[in-house]
Structure formats: C-alpha cells, structure tokens
C-alpha cells in the first residue's frame, strides 16, 4: 500500500515538473520571437542572434529533459532536429532572411 502511495507521489511530482517546464518553454518562445527593433540594422540583428542562441541552448535542454522523462522514443528524432537547428544558427550570421529559419525547421 505504501509503495502505491509513493509511486503516485512520484508521478504527481513528475507531472508538476512537466507543466512548469512546459510553461517555461512556451514563455521563452514568445519572448524570443524577434520584434521590429531587433531586425533593424546589422548590429541589432547580430545582438538578437546571440540572444537567441543563448536561450536556445536552455530551450533544448528543457525539451530533451522532458522527452527523456515522458517520451524516450522521441529522443533520437529530437536530437536530429536540434542538430539541424544548431547548424542553421552557425550559418545564419544575422542575415534577416535566415534568422527565423531555425525556428521553421524545428517547429
């Protein structure tokens, strides 16, 4: 009986962590979508790409953690998608026509 209670408590904690992380991911995506000022001028775009890449790493960690806990079968496919996005960050070089491309590939 005690084991069942502990399992339920663990499941509850996992779900709670999932929803907190899910909210944080969604908030990051909303906050990181570029505005007009971030696309105006080369220096602003370069600054935006740097900010985007820094936040992207945290986003990737959150998604992979959730996948490992709740959908381990999806981990290999996610790893491929994240690798594609990292490659796109490397070649973007603050080109306004390419800045949104990593988001389009992954999502």
Secondary structure, 3 states (H helix, E strand, C coil): CHHHHHHHHHHHHHHHHHHHHHHHHHHHHHHHCCCCHHHCCHHHHHHHHHHHHHHHHHHHHHHHHHHHHHCHHHHHHHHHHHHHHHHHHHHHCCCCCCCCHHHHHHC
